[in-house]
Amino acid sequence: MVSHRFSTVRNAGKIVVIDDGRIIEAGSHQELLKKNGKYAQMFKTQAKGYK
């Protein structure tokens, strides 16, 4: 599945983050938030729009 909305994928068992055609991160929602990488940055940016 390809998604641009985090609410769609946050319950997936494994999430893969692709940037410029390369896999840069992979893991569950919680694992990716703990890594504080690109996924966490994008999640926080999108979450601000819902507050």
PQR file with spaces between the fields and no chain letter, atoms N, CA, C, O and H, PARSE charges and radii, in Angstrom:
ATOM       1  N    MET     1       0.845   -1.161    0.000 -0.4000 1.5000
ATOM       2  CA   MET     1       0.000    0.000    0.000 -0.0000 2.0000
ATOM       3  C    MET     1       0.897    1.233    0.000  0.5500 1.7000
ATOM       4  O    MET     1       1.923    1.268    0.679 -0.5500 1.4000
ATOM       5  N    VAL     2       0.517    2.195   -0.732 -0.4000 1.5000
ATOM       6  CA   VAL     2       1.193    3.487   -0.717 -0.0000 2.0000
ATOM       7  C    VAL     2       0.226    4.486   -0.109  0.5500 1.7000
ATOM       8  O    VAL     2      -0.936    4.563   -0.509 -0.5500 1.4000
ATOM       9  H    VAL     2      -0.316    2.167   -1.283  0.4000 1.0000
ATOM      10  N    SER     3       0.709    5.248    0.857 -0.4000 1.5000
ATOM      11  CA   SER     3      -0.177    6.201    1.525 -0.0000 2.0000
ATOM      12  C    SER     3       0.572    7.472    1.877  0.5500 1.7000
ATOM      13  O    SER     3       1.765    7.451    2.181 -0.5500 1.4000
ATOM      14  H    SER     3       1.653    5.185    1.183  0.4000 1.0000
ATOM      15  N    HIS     4      -0.143    8.560    1.829 -0.4000 1.5000
ATOM      16  CA   HIS     4       0.417    9.844    2.241 -0.0000 2.0000
ATOM      17  C    HIS     4      -0.192   10.293    3.559  0.5500 1.7000
ATOM      18  O    HIS     4       0.195   11.324    4.108 -0.5500 1.4000
ATOM      19  H    HIS     4      -1.112    8.577    1.581  0.4000 1.0000
ATOM      20  N    ARG     5      -1.145    9.519    4.066 -0.4000 1.5000
ATOM      21  CA   ARG     5      -1.795    9.848    5.338 -0.0000 2.0000
ATOM      22  C    ARG     5      -1.354    8.849    6.401  0.5500 1.7000
ATOM      23  O    ARG     5      -1.486    7.638    6.227 -0.5500 1.4000
ATOM      24  H    ARG     5      -1.459    8.681    3.620  0.4000 1.0000
ATOM      25  N    PHE     6      -0.844    9.364    7.474 -0.4000 1.5000
ATOM      26  CA   PHE     6      -0.312    8.502    8.521 -0.0000 2.0000
ATOM      27  C    PHE     6      -1.402    7.736    9.248  0.5500 1.7000
ATOM      28  O    PHE     6      -1.142    6.657    9.781 -0.5500 1.4000
ATOM      29  H    PHE     6      -0.738   10.348    7.616  0.4000 1.0000
ATOM      30  N    SER     7      -2.612    8.265    9.282 -0.4000 1.5000
ATOM      31  CA   SER     7      -3.709    7.554    9.936 -0.0000 2.0000
ATOM      32  C    SER     7      -4.002    6.239    9.219  0.5500 1.7000
ATOM      33  O    SER     7      -4.528    5.307    9.827 -0.5500 1.4000
ATOM      34  H    SER     7      -2.824    9.142    8.850  0.4000 1.0000
ATOM      35  N    THR     8      -3.670    6.159    7.942 -0.4000 1.5000
ATOM      36  CA   THR     8      -3.900    4.946    7.159 -0.0000 2.0000
ATOM      37  C    THR     8      -2.888    3.858    7.504  0.5500 1.7000
ATOM      38  O    THR     8      -3.248    2.680    7.517 -0.5500 1.4000
ATOM      39  H    THR     8      -3.243    6.917    7.448  0.4000 1.0000
ATOM      40  N    VAL     9      -1.655    4.208    7.779 -0.4000 1.5000
ATOM      41  CA   VAL     9      -0.592    3.208    7.948 -0.0000 2.0000
ATOM      42  C    VAL     9      -0.134    2.992    9.384  0.5500 1.7000
ATOM      43  O    VAL     9       0.624    2.057    9.641 -0.5500 1.4000
ATOM      44  H    VAL     9      -1.363    5.164    7.768  0.4000 1.0000
ATOM      45  N    ARG    10      -0.557    3.805   10.307 -0.4000 1.5000
ATOM      46  CA   ARG    10       0.004    3.728   11.662 -0.0000 2.0000
ATOM      47  C    ARG    10      -0.236    2.391   12.348  0.5500 1.7000
ATOM      48  O    ARG    10       0.508    2.044   13.266 -0.5500 1.4000
ATOM      49  H    ARG    10      -1.173    4.564   10.098  0.4000 1.0000
ATOM      50  N    ASN    11      -1.248    1.625   11.938 -0.4000 1.5000
ATOM      51  CA   ASN    11      -1.507    0.311   12.533 -0.0000 2.0000
ATOM      52  C    ASN    11      -0.905   -0.838   11.729  0.5500 1.7000
ATOM      53  O    ASN    11      -1.100   -2.002   12.078 -0.5500 1.4000
ATOM      54  H    ASN    11      -1.852    1.906   11.192  0.4000 1.0000
ATOM      55  N    ALA    12      -0.183   -0.529   10.669 -0.4000 1.5000
ATOM      56  CA   ALA    12       0.462   -1.569    9.861 -0.0000 2.0000
ATOM      57  C    ALA    12       1.584   -2.222   10.661  0.5500 1.7000
ATOM      58  O    ALA    12       2.213   -1.580   11.501 -0.5500 1.4000
ATOM      59  H    ALA    12      -0.024    0.417   10.385  0.4000 1.0000
ATOM      60  N    GLY    13       1.827   -3.495   10.394 -0.4000 1.5000
ATOM      61  CA   GLY    13       2.891   -4.212   11.083 -0.0000 2.0000
ATOM      62  C    GLY    13       4.273   -3.704   10.722  0.5500 1.7000
ATOM      63  O    GLY    13       5.176   -3.691   11.558 -0.5500 1.4000
ATOM      64  H    GLY    13       1.315   -4.017    9.711  0.4000 1.0000
ATOM      65  N    LYS    14       4.438   -3.285    9.477 -0.4000 1.5000
ATOM      66  CA   LYS    14       5.728   -2.757    9.024 -0.0000 2.0000
ATOM      67  C    LYS    14       5.480   -1.608    8.056  0.5500 1.7000
ATOM      68  O    LYS    14       4.675   -1.718    7.131 -0.5500 1.4000
ATOM      69  H    LYS    14       3.705   -3.295    8.797  0.4000 1.0000
ATOM      70  N    ILE    15       6.177   -0.521    8.283 -0.4000 1.5000
ATOM      71  CA   ILE    15       6.087    0.668    7.441 -0.0000 2.0000
ATOM      72  C    ILE    15       7.461    0.882    6.821  0.5500 1.7000
ATOM      73  O    ILE    15       8.478    0.809    7.510 -0.5500 1.4000
ATOM      74  H    ILE    15       6.831   -0.432    9.034  0.4000 1.0000
ATOM      75  N    VAL    16       7.486    1.144    5.535 -0.4000 1.5000
ATOM      76  CA   VAL    16       8.737    1.393    4.823 -0.0000 2.0000
ATOM      77  C    VAL    16       8.699    2.828    4.302  0.5500 1.7000
ATOM      78  O    VAL    16       7.757    3.222    3.615 -0.5500 1.4000
ATOM      79  H    VAL    16       6.660    1.203    4.975  0.4000 1.0000
ATOM      80  N    VAL    17       9.721    3.598    4.631 -0.4000 1.5000
ATOM      81  CA   VAL    17       9.812    4.990    4.192 -0.0000 2.0000
ATOM      82  C    VAL    17      10.779    5.047    3.015  0.5500 1.7000
ATOM      83  O    VAL    17      11.935    4.638    3.122 -0.5500 1.4000
ATOM      84  H    VAL    17      10.486    3.278    5.189  0.4000 1.0000
ATOM      85  N    ILE    18      10.290    5.558    1.899 -0.4000 1.5000
ATOM      86  CA   ILE    18      11.094    5.657    0.684 -0.0000 2.0000
ATOM      87  C    ILE    18      11.324    7.128    0.363  0.5500 1.7000
ATOM      88  O    ILE    18      10.384    7.920    0.319 -0.5500 1.4000
ATOM      89  H    ILE    18       9.351    5.891    1.812  0.4000 1.0000
ATOM      90  N    ASP    19      12.574    7.477    0.143 -0.4000 1.5000
ATOM      91  CA   ASP    19      12.933    8.853   -0.202 -0.0000 2.0000
ATOM      92  C    ASP    19      13.845    8.808   -1.419  0.5500 1.7000
ATOM      93  O    ASP    19      14.879    8.139   -1.405 -0.5500 1.4000
ATOM      94  H    ASP    19      13.338    6.833    0.179  0.4000 1.0000
ATOM      95  N    ASP    20      13.466    9.508   -2.449 -0.4000 1.5000
ATOM      96  CA   ASP    20      14.254    9.559   -3.681 -0.0000 2.0000
ATOM      97  C    ASP    20      14.525    8.153   -4.226  0.5500 1.7000
ATOM      98  O    ASP    20      15.616    7.871   -4.721 -0.5500 1.4000
ATOM      99  H    ASP    20      12.627   10.051   -2.460  0.4000 1.0000
ATOM     100  N    GLY    21      13.512    7.266   -4.128 -0.4000 1.5000
ATOM     101  CA   GLY    21      13.616    5.918   -4.670 -0.0000 2.0000
ATOM     102  C    GLY    21      14.375    4.927   -3.812  0.5500 1.7000
ATOM     103  O    GLY    21      14.567    3.781   -4.219 -0.5500 1.4000
ATOM     104  H    GLY    21      12.625    7.495   -3.725  0.4000 1.0000
ATOM     105  N    ARG    22      14.815    5.346   -2.623 -0.4000 1.5000
ATOM     106  CA   ARG    22      15.581    4.448   -1.744 -0.0000 2.0000
ATOM     107  C    ARG    22      14.871    4.268   -0.414  0.5500 1.7000
ATOM     108  O    ARG    22      14.262    5.204    0.106 -0.5500 1.4000
ATOM     109  H    ARG    22      14.660    6.277   -2.293  0.4000 1.0000
ATOM     110  N    ILE    23      14.951    3.061    0.135 -0.4000 1.5000
ATOM     111  CA   ILE    23      14.400    2.796    1.461 -0.0000 2.0000
ATOM     112  C    ILE    23      15.335    3.428    2.482  0.5500 1.7000
ATOM     113  O    ILE    23      16.521    3.102    2.537 -0.5500 1.4000
ATOM     114  H    ILE    23      15.445    2.302   -0.287  0.4000 1.0000
ATOM     115  N    ILE    24      14.790    4.338    3.294 -0.4000 1.5000
ATOM     116  CA   ILE    24      15.629    5.018    4.282 -0.0000 2.0000
ATOM     117  C    ILE    24      15.284    4.616    5.711  0.5500 1.7000
ATOM     118  O    ILE    24      16.098    4.792    6.618 -0.5500 1.4000
ATOM     119  H    ILE    24      13.827    4.602    3.249  0.4000 1.0000
ATOM     120  N    GLU    25      14.073    4.074    5.920 -0.4000 1.5000
ATOM     121  CA   GLU    25      13.659    3.636    7.248 -0.0000 2.0000
ATOM     122  C    GLU    25      12.622    2.534    7.092  0.5500 1.7000
ATOM     123  O    GLU    25      11.902    2.480    6.096 -0.5500 1.4000
ATOM     124  H    GLU    25      13.412    3.931    5.183  0.4000 1.0000
ATOM     125  N    ALA    26      12.554    1.654    8.092 -0.4000 1.5000
ATOM     126  CA   ALA    26      11.523    0.623    8.113 -0.0000 2.0000
ATOM     127  C    ALA    26      11.274    0.215    9.556  0.5500 1.7000
ATOM     128  O    ALA    26      12.194    0.192   10.373 -0.5500 1.4000
ATOM     129  H    ALA    26      13.140    1.698    8.902  0.4000 1.0000
ATOM     130  N    GLY    27      10.024   -0.106    9.862 -0.4000 1.5000
ATOM     131  CA   GLY    27       9.656   -0.547   11.201 -0.0000 2.0000
ATOM     132  C    GLY    27       8.191   -0.271   11.467  0.5500 1.7000
ATOM     133  O    GLY    27       7.458    0.165   10.579 -0.5500 1.4000
ATOM     134  H    GLY    27       9.276   -0.087    9.198  0.4000 1.0000
ATOM     135  N    SER    28       7.771   -0.527   12.688 -0.4000 1.5000
ATOM     136  CA   SER    28       6.395   -0.214   13.073 -0.0000 2.0000
ATOM     137  C    SER    28       6.281    1.288   13.327  0.5500 1.7000
ATOM     138  O    SER    28       7.284    2.001   13.376 -0.5500 1.4000
ATOM     139  H    SER    28       8.366   -0.881   13.409  0.4000 1.0000
ATOM     140  N    HIS    29       5.064    1.747   13.483 -0.4000 1.5000
ATOM     141  CA   HIS    29       4.829    3.166   13.764 -0.0000 2.0000
ATOM     142  C    HIS    29       5.626    3.600   14.997  0.5500 1.7000
ATOM     143  O    HIS    29       6.328    4.610   14.961 -0.5500 1.4000
ATOM     144  H    HIS    29       4.249    1.168   13.442  0.4000 1.0000
ATOM     145  N    GLN    30       5.518    2.842   16.076 -0.4000 1.5000
ATOM     146  CA   GLN    30       6.220    3.196   17.314 -0.0000 2.0000
ATOM     147  C    GLN    30       7.736    3.157   17.145  0.5500 1.7000
ATOM     148  O    GLN    30       8.439    4.035   17.645 -0.5500 1.4000
ATOM     149  H    GLN    30       4.948    2.021   16.105  0.4000 1.0000
ATOM     150  N    GLU    31       8.243    2.144   16.442 -0.4000 1.5000
ATOM     151  CA   GLU    31       9.691    2.051   16.215 -0.0000 2.0000
ATOM     152  C    GLU    31      10.207    3.254   15.424  0.5500 1.7000
ATOM     153  O    GLU    31      11.262    3.807   15.733 -0.5500 1.4000
ATOM     154  H    GLU    31       7.672    1.431   16.036  0.4000 1.0000
ATOM     155  N    LEU    32       9.456    3.645   14.412 -0.4000 1.5000
ATOM     156  CA   LEU    32       9.886    4.773   13.583 -0.0000 2.0000
ATOM     157  C    LEU    32       9.809    6.089   14.339  0.5500 1.7000
ATOM     158  O    LEU    32      10.641    6.971   14.126 -0.5500 1.4000
ATOM     159  H    LEU    32       8.598    3.196   14.161  0.4000 1.0000
ATOM     160  N    LEU    33       8.828    6.236   15.213 -0.4000 1.5000
ATOM     161  CA   LEU    33       8.772    7.449   16.033 -0.0000 2.0000
ATOM     162  C    LEU    33       9.965    7.510   16.981  0.5500 1.7000
ATOM     163  O    LEU    33      10.538    8.579   17.191 -0.5500 1.4000
ATOM     164  H    LEU    33       8.152    5.519   15.385  0.4000 1.0000
ATOM     165  N    LYS    34      10.342    6.363   17.555 -0.4000 1.5000
ATOM     166  CA   LYS    34      11.487    6.321   18.475 -0.0000 2.0000
ATOM     167  C    LYS    34      12.799    6.661   17.769  0.5500 1.7000
ATOM     168  O    LYS    34      13.697    7.246   18.376 -0.5500 1.4000
ATOM     169  H    LYS    34       9.877    5.495   17.385  0.4000 1.0000
ATOM     170  N    LYS    35      12.913    6.297   16.485 -0.4000 1.5000
ATOM     171  CA   LYS    35      14.128    6.608   15.716 -0.0000 2.0000
ATOM     172  C    LYS    35      14.269    8.108   15.471  0.5500 1.7000
ATOM     173  O    LYS    35      15.366    8.610   15.228 -0.5500 1.4000
ATOM     174  H    LYS    35      12.184    5.822   15.992  0.4000 1.0000
ATOM     175  N    ASN    36      13.142    8.812   15.537 -0.4000 1.5000
ATOM     176  CA   ASN    36      13.122   10.269   15.361 -0.0000 2.0000
ATOM     177  C    ASN    36      13.755   10.708   14.034  0.5500 1.7000
ATOM     178  O    ASN    36      14.448   11.723   13.958 -0.5500 1.4000
ATOM     179  H    ASN    36      12.251    8.404   15.734  0.4000 1.0000
ATOM     180  N    GLY    37      13.492    9.912   12.996 -0.4000 1.5000
ATOM     181  CA   GLY    37      14.032   10.228   11.676 -0.0000 2.0000
ATOM     182  C    GLY    37      13.007   10.909   10.790  0.5500 1.7000
ATOM     183  O    GLY    37      12.170   11.680   11.259 -0.5500 1.4000
ATOM     184  H    GLY    37      12.929    9.088   13.058  0.4000 1.0000
ATOM     185  N    LYS    38      13.087   10.614    9.508 -0.4000 1.5000
ATOM     186  CA   LYS    38      12.221   11.243    8.509 -0.0000 2.0000
ATOM     187  C    LYS    38      10.744   10.942    8.770  0.5500 1.7000
ATOM     188  O    LYS    38       9.903   11.836    8.669 -0.5500 1.4000
ATOM     189  H    LYS    38      13.768    9.988    9.127  0.4000 1.0000
ATOM     190  N    TYR    39      10.424    9.688    9.107 -0.4000 1.5000
ATOM     191  CA   TYR    39       9.029    9.318    9.379 -0.0000 2.0000
ATOM     192  C    TYR    39       8.486   10.132   10.542  0.5500 1.7000
ATOM     193  O    TYR    39       7.394   10.694   10.447 -0.5500 1.4000
ATOM     194  H    TYR    39      11.107    8.962    9.189  0.4000 1.0000
ATOM     195  N    ALA    40       9.224   10.201   11.627 -0.4000 1.5000
ATOM     196  CA   ALA    40       8.777   10.952   12.809 -0.0000 2.0000
ATOM     197  C    ALA    40       8.588   12.423   12.470  0.5500 1.7000
ATOM     198  O    ALA    40       7.623   13.045   12.913 -0.5500 1.4000
ATOM     199  H    ALA    40      10.110    9.745   11.704  0.4000 1.0000
ATOM     200  N    GLN    41       9.492   12.972   11.697 -0.4000 1.5000
ATOM     201  CA   GLN    41       9.399   14.378   11.290 -0.0000 2.0000
ATOM     202  C    GLN    41       8.127   14.614   10.480  0.5500 1.7000
ATOM     203  O    GLN    41       7.396   15.573   10.732 -0.5500 1.4000
ATOM     204  H    GLN    41      10.276   12.466   11.337  0.4000 1.0000
ATOM     205  N    MET    42       7.865   13.747    9.515 -0.4000 1.5000
ATOM     206  CA   MET    42       6.675   13.908    8.674 -0.0000 2.0000
ATOM     207  C    MET    42       5.395   13.672    9.473  0.5500 1.7000
ATOM     208  O    MET    42       4.397   14.362    9.266 -0.5500 1.4000
ATOM     209  H    MET    42       8.459   12.969    9.310  0.4000 1.0000
ATOM     210  N    PHE    43       5.423   12.697   10.386 -0.4000 1.5000
ATOM     211  CA   PHE    43       4.251   12.415   11.215 -0.0000 2.0000
ATOM     212  C    PHE    43       3.899   13.625   12.076  0.5500 1.7000
ATOM     213  O    PHE    43       2.737   14.022   12.162 -0.5500 1.4000
ATOM     214  H    PHE    43       6.234   12.136   10.554  0.4000 1.0000
ATOM     215  N    LYS    44       4.906   14.200   12.705 -0.4000 1.5000
ATOM     216  CA   LYS    44       4.673   15.368   13.566 -0.0000 2.0000
ATOM     217  C    LYS    44       4.153   16.557   12.762  0.5500 1.7000
ATOM     218  O    LYS    44       3.278   17.289   13.225 -0.5500 1.4000
ATOM     219  H    LYS    44       5.850   13.878   12.635  0.4000 1.0000
ATOM     220  N    THR    45       4.689   16.746   11.566 -0.4000 1.5000
ATOM     221  CA   THR    45       4.229   17.839   10.708 -0.0000 2.0000
ATOM     222  C    THR    45       2.765   17.647   10.334  0.5500 1.7000
ATOM     223  O    THR    45       1.981   18.595   10.386 -0.5500 1.4000
ATOM     224  H    THR    45       5.400   16.151   11.190  0.4000 1.0000
ATOM     225  N    GLN    46       2.394   16.432    9.961 -0.4000 1.5000
ATOM     226  CA   GLN    46       1.009   16.172    9.577 -0.0000 2.0000
ATOM     227  C    GLN    46       0.084   16.251   10.788  0.5500 1.7000
ATOM     228  O    GLN    46      -1.041   16.737   10.669 -0.5500 1.4000
ATOM     229  H    GLN    46       3.030   15.662    9.919  0.4000 1.0000
ATOM     230  N    ALA    47       0.532   15.786   11.939 -0.4000 1.5000
ATOM     231  CA   ALA    47      -0.296   15.802   13.148 -0.0000 2.0000
ATOM     232  C    ALA    47      -0.627   17.227   13.582  0.5500 1.7000
ATOM     233  O    ALA    47      -1.702   17.470   14.132 -0.5500 1.4000
ATOM     234  H    ALA    47       1.446   15.391   12.036  0.4000 1.0000
ATOM     235  N    LYS    48       0.275   18.165   13.344 -0.4000 1.5000
ATOM     236  CA   LYS    48       0.020   19.568   13.699 -0.0000 2.0000
ATOM     237  C    LYS    48      -1.219   20.099   12.987  0.5500 1.7000
ATOM     238  O    LYS    48      -1.939   20.937   13.530 -0.5500 1.4000
ATOM     239  H    LYS    48       1.148   17.968   12.897  0.4000 1.0000
ATOM     240  N    GLY    49      -1.464   19.618   11.792 -0.4000 1.5000
ATOM     241  CA   GLY    49      -2.610   20.062   11.019 -0.0000 2.0000
ATOM     242  C    GLY    49      -3.940   19.607   11.582  0.5500 1.7000
ATOM     243  O    GLY    49      -4.984   20.157   11.231 -0.5500 1.4000
ATOM     244  H    GLY    49      -0.880   18.937   11.352  0.4000 1.0000
ATOM     245  N    TYR    50      -3.915   18.600   12.456 -0.4000 1.5000
ATOM     246  CA   TYR    50      -5.148   18.059   13.023 -0.0000 2.0000
ATOM     247  C    TYR    50      -5.421   18.570   14.423  0.5500 1.7000
ATOM     248  O    TYR    50      -6.461   18.250   15.000 -0.5500 1.4000
ATOM     249  H    TYR    50      -3.067   18.153   12.741  0.4000 1.0000
ATOM     250  N    LYS    51      -4.518   19.352   14.982 -0.4000 1.5000
ATOM     251  CA   LYS    51      -4.705   19.858   16.352 -0.0000 2.0000
ATOM     252  C    LYS    51      -5.494   21.137   16.350  0.5500 1.7000
ATOM     253  O    LYS    51      -5.749   21.707   17.410 -0.5500 1.4000
ATOM     254  H    LYS    51      -3.674   19.611   14.514  0.4000 1.0000
